[in-house]
Amino acid sequence: MKKYLISTALLAASAYAASVTVDPSATAQKVTGFGGASVYYQSWIKNLPAEDQEAIFDTAFTGLNLSLLRVGNWYQDEDATKLQDDIDIVKAAKKRLGDHMKIQMSSWSAPAKLKPSGNLNGKVDGQKIKSQNTLKPSNSDPYGKYVYSDFANWWKKSLEAYKAAGISPDYISLQNEPDMEADYEETLFEPTETNEIAGYKEALNAVYDAVKGQTKLLGPEPLGIGYSNFEKYAKELDANKLDGYAYHLYHAGDGNDNSGNNYLDPENFRKPMKAIADVYGKGDKPIIMTEFCPMLDEPREKDMLGLAQIMQIGFTDGRLSGYIAWQLFWGYHSQMISVCPGAGWDLDGSGKFVCDEAGFKIHPEYHAMRHYSKFVNPGASVIASTTAEANLKTVAFLSASGDSVTTVLVNTGSAAIQLENPAIAGYGLITAVQSKENGLKSKNVTISNCTVLPARSITTLVYKKGATVDLVANCKDETSDSSYVEPIIVPTDDVVIVDYTTSTDVSGWQAMSDKLSDVTYGTTAIDGIAGYASVPLAGCDQSEESCGYQNQLLNISAEGAKALSSCASLVITMRSQGTSDAYVNVGGAAGSSWVDYEYGKLAAGSKWSETKVSLKKEGENGSTALTFNSEAAGIYIAKIVATGCTGTGSAIKMAHRSVINDSKMQAYIFDMNGNLVWKGLKSEALNENGTLKPSIRQGAYILKTKANVQRVIKK
């Protein structure tokens, strides 16, 4: 067994040395693919102008080289005409990628007629009842006490309808998150049937018999992998009836159940992923992570490295064969690509997310996925790669034919790392791509036998058998060429408004209605948090005269008021007091110059959630209090933090920026892969309608000046 070493080279300024060992002969699991989901917002994509549709499909499918696309089974009412948007999107993907891209389909709910409630989301008279949100009981079904045969026949008819319409799923999951009680469409399954809930085991047996030979079955696809949740289902199933295993990552156990936090601390996933891999990853059945996202209102730069590291953990200790991010397309706060159907379009009805124009934009996680999907194809094998450097996370792949090696290197530290490329006998470096947090993304790097990995960056190195290796004397960071202007990063701090995980003082709360009880301090641990404010709310329709608007007021310090005026957002860690999600209106009060509330902020019913509230409408003086109201009965609040505050330490400074006319500035046009395609004055680049003048191919581009960055289109 021969190993190849990435050895240290001459140190560049501010970089330190590290080494990585890559062993192409030590092969592990094979790769099924990399992808994203197109489950909601399909009609928004189809509402885009034709040229924007083509550009978004080029960006999503060709740009990412996707090998897995997750879609939903929306044949609940057996009306094939409702499938047209999905059909068009899949057709666009297949046009670009052919059979390279496989389709994975999950069902969100059985047809309403197969459920006791007669309702897709299980409600009876507006109330959620668990026993009404499963399959109907049966006294004659051969598989058990519920209508498993009818459910299986519906799946069979669904596949036939989709196939006739042009979609033939390569993999299906009979139920998305069978353990998740939600307000949206769903069907609950216990691992095996009980007197109240249908069993996943029995449903799998029925569906397997109905569709075997037509597609492959994945399961059990639970909400998360903490608390041995996946194992509770998987151990009950007949492994011969599954072609692969699937799960989501919305909780990791041991109190690590906040999606946004886990993105910033991906190591929370290593232990539960490895536990599953040690039992279910030793055979030839693939394990595919089929859904996960940060669950935040707005994308974060840090989530690019978060996704890259989660995938690195998954494909090493987790023995994953595939990874499907949740939001390939989304209406707003997308992981990878967000869509605006047209100017003035209110994306969620709240007035917060309103399009300036029709189009789309890509986000940092797009580039994290691209570092894997663009360069590693199905059939490749994961190979051994190790390093002693704690801040450097590595994973490597050998192509199916053995003619190339791809290594993904994630530098999670705050300092650059310099290392020499692996001297793999018979292989030479042909491609190097880097993405830098708060810097250039998917940038081709011209390097030969050495490289510098910038702080907080992802680097993909591709080696080809038979390629020659050119030697150079020194290494340097080439993520930025002479035409690239590094963004100016203003140092920011967080200001803690309240933190009930360390303080028991809830005296700042004031009920603004005699119908509301006082806020109290809670100490009974909920998902690992044992300190929080218990905030009673209206619990009734506030538009009704008998209920009326009932606010809870939180008085804040002078420093907190300054934070509201100078920071970018509030991040509130909260949770519903009920099992259903609560939606809370949050606003400034007591002299506030906010224009209005932020409406409908999520307090999840199943876990703690981080909700972001924009401070863009806050005035210069800041509010001296925050106010909360909701038709929910109450919420728990663990922490409120102001983020994106300009200044250093505890000092809070006002940021005033003037509007700059950059029409006469030097401008640069990059394609979506970060390649420079044109430069000149900005006035020479744009038509009056904002489209591009230069003679370049049609599509979407990034136009940059020293003062501004914007997405533009060549028609």
N, C-alpha and C positions, 0 to 999 in steps of 0.2 A: 504494500500500500504506500503510494508516494504522496507526500503532501507538498504544498507550494506556499511559500511565505511571502507576504507583503511586508518587506523589511523597511526600516527607517531610512530616510534620506537626509540631506542637509536641511537644517531648520530654517524656515522662512521667518520673517519678522512676526512676532506675537503668536506663532504656532508652536506646538510641541509634538514630539514624536510618539507614534504608536504603531503596532503591527497587527496584522490579521493573517490567520492561517486558513487557506482554502484547500479542501481535499475533494477533487472531482470523483475519486473512486469510491467515496463513502456516500452512497446514494440512499435516500429515504423515500418518502411518498411522492407520487406523481401529481402534477398540477392538473386540476380540472379547468380552472379559469379564474378570471378576475372580472368584476362587473359592478353594476348598479341597478337600481330599480326604476321602472317607469310605471308607477301604480296609481298615482293621483295626478291631476293637472294636465292630463293628456289633451283635453280640449283647449287649454291655454296655448299649448304648442301649435295646435292646428289653427288657432286664431291669428297666429303671427303672419305677416306678409310672406309670400312664397320664398323670397330670397333669404329672409331670416330663418325660415324653416330649414332650407338647405344648409345654411351656415351653422345652425345649431346641431344638425345631424352630422355634418362634417366634424364639428368640434367634439361631439359626444362619442361618435362611433369610430370614425377614422382617427381622430386625434388621440383617443384613448386605446384604440385597438382592442375594444371590449371583446371578451370571450364568453361572458355570461350576462344575460339581461333578465331581470326578474319582472314578471307581470302578474296581474291578479286574474282570478277566474270570476268574471262579472256576468256569468250566464244564469244568475239566480232566477230570473223570471223567464228564461228560455227565449229571449228576444235577441236574435243574432245581429239585428241592425244597430244595437247599442255598442257593438264591439268595434265599430269602424275606426275610431281614433287609435285604438291599440293596433289594429290591422295596419294602418298607414305608418305608424311608428316602427313596427316590426319590419314592414316592407322596406322602409328607408334604411334600417340597420342591415338587413340581409343584402340589400343592393350594394352596400359598401363593404361588408365583411363576409358575406356568404355563409358557408357552414362553419367557418371559424368561430362564429358566435352561436352559442347554445341558448335556448330559452328555458328558464325555470319559472314555473307557475305555482302560486299558492292560492288557496281559497281563503277568503275572509269570513264567509258565512255560507252555511247551507241555505237553500231556498226557504223563504218564510213558511211555505206550506209544510215543510218537514220539521218545524219547530213548534213546541207547545204554545208559544206566545203568538204565533202567526206573524211575527215581526222580525225583520232582519237583525235588529239590535236588541231583541229580547225584551222590549218594554211592554208592560201591560198597564193600561190607563196611565201612561206616562212614568210608571215606576219600573225600575230595573229589578227583576227577580231572577236569581241564579238558576233555579230549576226550570225556568221558562226559556232559558237561553242555551239549550242543548237540543239534542234530537228528541222527537216525540217518542213516547213509550210504544211498545208493540208487544202483543201476546203471541205473535206467530212468526217473527223474524228468525231465520235459521242461525243468525250470528249472535243473537243475544236479546236483551229486553228492550231494545230501541230500534228505530227504523233504519238499521244499517244498510239493508239491501236497497232501499229507496235512495239513500245517500250515495251508495256506490253506483247505482244506475244513473243518477244525476251527473256524477263525475264522468261516466262513460259518454253520456249524451253531450256534455260540455266539450269533451275532447273532440268528438265528431263534429260539433258545430264550429269550433275553432279551426279544426283542420280544413273544413270546407271553406272557411273564410281566409285561409292562408297562414294560420299560426299552428304549428305542430310542436308542442312543448317537448323538450328533451327530458326534463325532470318535472315532477309535480310533488307538491306537499299538500296533503289532504286538508290541513287546517293550519293557518297562520296563528301562532301563539295560542294553543289550545288551553293554556292555563291563565289567560289574561281576561279579567272582567273589565270590559270597556264600554263606553257610551256609544261607540261606533259599531258597525256591523261585525258580528263575531258568532262563533259557536263554541261552547265550552265542552271539553272532553277531560275526564280524569284518566290517569294511566290505564286503569281497567274500570269497567262500569260499576256504578253504585246504584242504590235505590233512587238517587236524585239526579245523577249526571251520567250521560253516555260514556263509554270507554273508548280511548284511542286504540287500544289493542284490537277490540272487536271491529271498529271502523276500518282499521288498516287491513284486517283479514278480508273484509267485504270488498273494499276498493281494489285490493290486489287481485282478487278473483275476477273483478269486472274489467280491469284495464291491462292486465298482464300481457306483455308483448307489444303494447301500443306506446309505452313510455316507461321511464324509470321513476321509482318512488324514493323520495327523501323524507326523513322525519327524525324526531317528533317536532322540531322547530319551536321550542318553548321560548318564553320571553327573555330569559337570562340563564346563566350557568352557575349562579351562586346557590348555596344550600343544597347541593346535589340535585338540583331541579331537573336537569337533563337526564341524569341517571335514573330518577324515579320513573320517568316514562320509558327510557330506552331498555331498562332491564326487563320490562314486562312484554316486550315485543318479540315476535318471531323474526330473527335477523335475516332469515331466508327470504322474507317478504319486503326487505328494504334494500335498495341499491346504493344507499349512502345515508349518512347522518347529517342533520342540520340543526343549528341552534342560533339564537340571537344573543346579544351581549348587554341588554339593558340593566342587568345587575350581575355583580361578580361575587356577592357574598361577603361575609366578614365585615358587614357594615359599609362595603364599597358599592353603594347602589345608586349613586348619582352619575348619570351619563356624562354630564359636562366635566365633573371632577375626574372621572376615569379617563377621559381624553387627555387630561393634563398629567395623569399618573397611570399610564398604561400597564405598569408592573402589577397593578391590582388584578389583571387578567391571567397572569402567568400560572399561578397555582391552580385555579379551577380548569383552565385550558389543559394543563398537563395531566390533571387527574382524569379528564375525559379521554385524552390521547392514550394514556397508559392502558386503558381498558378497551377502547373502541377504535384506536388508531393503529393497531398492530396488524390488521388484516388488509384485504385489498379494497375494502369499502371506503370511499372518500368521506371526509368530514368537511362540510361547507358551512361557513358563517354566512347566513342569508339575509341578515338585516341588523344595522346599527348606525346610529348617528348621535351627535352631542345633545340633541333636544334643546337647542338654544334659539333665541329670537334672531340673532345675527351671527354670521360666520366670524371665527377668530383666526388670526394669523397662526397662533400656536397649534390650532387643530391640524395643520398640515403635518407637522412632526408627530402629533398624536396619532393620526391614522397610520402613518408610515411605521411607527413603532408598534402599534397594535397588530398590524399585519406581520411585522418581523417576529413578534412573540408567537403569533398564530401559526406561521409556517415553520417555526423551529420547535419550541416545546409543545405547541398545540397540535402539531402534525396536520394542519389544515391542508386541504387540497384546493379549496376555492374560497374566495372572499367577495361578498356582494354588499357594497355600501347601500344605505337606504335611499338617499336622495340623489339619484343621477339627475333628474329634473324635479324642480319644485317651484311653487309660486313665489316664495320669498324665503329668507333665511335658509337657503339650500346648502347642502354639503358641497356639491360640485357645480351645478349649473342652475341659476334662477331665471325664471321666465316672466316677462311683462307682456301681456297680450296687446296693449295699446295705450296711448297717452291718456292719462286721467283714470286709468283702470284702478279701482280700489281693490287691492288684492285679497283682503280678508273682511271687507265691510267695516273696518274700524277707522279708516281714514289715516292709519299710520303708514301703510305700505301702498303708496300711490305711484304709478308709473309716470315718469317724465315722457317716455316714448316707448313704442313697441320695440322689443328686442330681448336680449339675454346677456348675462354676464357670468364669467367663471370665477370660482372661489379657490382658496388655497388647497382644499382637500382634493380638488381635481388633479392638481399636480402630484400630490402624494400617490394617488391611485396610478397615475401615468408612469411613475418610476417603476412600477411593477408591470402593469398591463401592457404597456407599449413594447416592452423588451423581453417578456417571458410568455411563451405560448403554451397552450394545452399540450400535455404529453411530456413536458420538461420534468425533471426530477429535482427535488430539493437535495442539496449536497452540503457536507459539513463545512462550516465556517466559524472560526472562534477568534476571540481577542481578549487580552487581559485588561483593556482599557474600559472602565466602567461606563464612560459616557458615549462609547461607540457601539452601536447595535448593528449586527450584520446578519444577512441571510443571502445564500447563493443558490443558483439553479444551473443545471446542466441541460442543454436542449435535448429533445427527443432523439435527434440523430447523433448527438455527442459532438457536434461541430462548433458549439459555442458555449461559453460560460458567462452568466450574468450575476453580478454581485451588487446588492443594494446596501449602502452604508449610511446609517443615520447618526449624525453627530448631534447628540442631545445636549452637549455642554456649552458653556459660554466662551470657550476659547477654540481657536482653529486647531486642527490636527493635521500634521504632515506625515505622509507615508508614501512608500514606494509601491508601484503597481506589482501585482504578483507575476513572477517570472515562470509562467506555466509553459512547460516544454511543448513546443509546437503551436502555441497560441500567441496571438498578438492583439493588443488593444485597438479596437476599431471605433468604439463609440463611448463617449463620456458625457453625462448630462447631470447638471446640478440645479437644485432649487434651494433658495435661501430664505429663511424667515425674514419678513420685512425687506426683501430684496428680490432680485430677478428670479423668475420661475422657469423651469423646463429649458434651461439655457445649455446649449451644446458647449462643451468645454474642450478646447484644443490642448491636449496634453499627450505626452508619450509615455515615458517610463516612470513618472512620478506625478503626484497630485497633492493639493492641499484641500482638506475638507473644512469649509468655513464653519464657524460657530452656528449652531442651530440650523443645520442644513441636511439635505438628502442628496446623495451622489449615487448614480447608477453607472457601473462600468461593464462594458460588454466586450468579451474577447472572442476572437474568431480563430479556428484552427487554420494554420498555414499563413496567417497574416504576419507581416514583418514588423519588428519592433524598432522604432527609431529612438536613439538615446539622446538625452539632453543633460546638461550639466547641473541645472538647478530646478527646483520646483517653485511654482508660484500659483497664487489663487487667481484663476482666470474666469471667475463667474461674472465679471464685469468687463466689457470691452470699452474702447475709447468713446463709443457713442452712447453708453449707458450712464445715466445720472443716478447715483444711489439716492433713495428717498431720504429726506431729512426726518429723523426720528426724534420727536420731542419727548424728553424723559417724562414718564407719567408715574403716578403713585395711586394707591388705593387708600380711601379714607373710610374707616369703619364707623358707620352710623350707630348701629347696635349689634352686639354679639352675645346672644343668650347662651351660647355654649360655654362662655366664661363669666357671664354676669347674670345675677338673679333679679336685677332691678327692673321692674316693669311699671314703675311709678309714673313714667312719662306718658302712659296711655290714658286717653280720656274718651269715654263713650259720649257721642253727640246726640244720643236719643235715650229716653228713659225706657225704651223697649229692649235696649241692649244690656247684657250683663258685663261686669268689669273684666278686663284682661287679667289673667292669672299666669303664674309661672309653672311650667310643667317639668317634671323630673322623671317620669316614666319613660324609659328608653324606647324610641321608635326608630327602627333601622339604624341603630348605632348612635343616634343623637339623643342625649339625655337632658338637654337644656334648651328650652324654647318658650316663647310666649304663646299662650292659648288665647286666640282672639275670636270672641263670639261675633257673628255677623247676622244679617237680617233673617235668613232662612225662609224668605217669602218673596213674592214678586213685588219689587219695590215700585213698580209703576201703578200698583193697586193702592187706592186711598187707604185701605185698612192696614197696609204695610208701611208705605212711605219710605223715603230714603233715610237710611240709618248708617251713619258713618262712625268709624273708630278713628280717633285722632292720635297720632304719635308726635309729641313735642320733641324737638331735636335741639342740640346745642348750637352755639354760634358757629363753631367750626363746621358742624354739619350743614348749616345754612350756606356757608361759604362753599362747601363741597357741591351743593346742589347747583350753585351758580357757575362753578368753574370746571366741573367734571363732565364726562361724556354720558355716563349711564349710572343707574342704580342696578345692582344685582341683588335680588331678594331670594333667599333660600326658604322656601315655604312648602307646605303640604296641606291638602284638604283634611278636615276632621272626619269626613265621611269616606266611604269606599269609592264614591264617584268623584271625578275631577271637579274642582271648583274654579270659577273664573272671576277674578277680582279686579275691580277698577281701582287704580292707584293714582293719586294726584297730590300736588302741593297744597298747602293751606296756611291760614293765618298770615295774610299779607302776601300770598303768592301772586306772582305775575305769570304763572303758567296759563296758557290759552285754554287747555282742557285736560281731562284725564287721559292716562293710557288705559284703554279699555280691555277687558277680557284677558288679564294676565293669568297664566296657568298656575294653579296649585294642584298638583297631581294627587289623585286618590290612592295610588298604589306605591308611591315612593316620594322622597324629597326631590323637589325640582328647583333649578335655578332659573328665575325669570328676570329678564333684563328690561328695564324701563328707561327710555331715552330721556335725556335732560336738555334736549335741544330747545325746548320751548320755555325753559326756566329763565327768569329775568336775572339781571345782574346782582340784585340784592339777595336772591335766594329765598326759599320758603323757610319759615321757622317751625313748620310741622309737616307731616305727611298724613294723608287721610286714605282710608281703605273702605270700600263698600262692596257688597256682593249679595246675590240672592241665595248663596250657600249658607249653611248654618254656622260655619266657622272655619278658621284655618289655624295652622301652627306656623310660626315664624321663628327660624333659628338665627338668621343673620341678615342684616342689610348693609351692603357695602357700596360706596360710590367709587366707580372705576374710571380710568382715563383722565385722572386729575393732573393738570399741568403743574410743574414745579418739582422740587426734591424734598425728601424727608416728609415732615408734617406740614411744611409750608404749602399753602394753596394760592396759586396766582391766577389772575384772569388772563385769558388768551384772547387777544384782539387781532384779527387778521384782516388786512385790506384786500379788496378784490383786485386782482392783477390782470391787465390786458396782455395776454401772451401771444397775440396774433403775429408779432414780429420776432418772436423767439425762435431759436433753433428747435426744430421738431424732428422726431424719429418715429417711424412706423415699424412695428414688429408684428410678425404673424403670431398665431396663438401658441406656437412652440417656442417663442422667444427669439426668433431669428430676425435680424434687421433687414428690411426690404426696401426702405427709402429714407432719405433725410433731406431736409431743406427748411424753409420758413413755414410756420404753421399756416400763415395766410395762403401759401402755395399748396397746402395739403388738402384743405377742406372747401367744398362747395357751400353755398349759402344754406342748403338744407342739411348740412352736417355730414354728407357722404364724401368719399375720398375722390380727389382729382387725379392723382398719379396713375400711370398706366401699369396697374398690377392686377392679378387675377381676382375674380369676384370672391367675396367671403368676408369674414370678420377679422378685425385687426385691433391692435393697441397703439394709440397715438400718445406720445409722451413729449412734454416740454419740461423745463426745470420747475415750472410752477404747477403743472397739471398732468394728470393721466386720465385718458378716457377711451372707451371702446367705440370703434367706428366701423363702418361697413363700406365696402366697394361694391357698387351695383353693376 
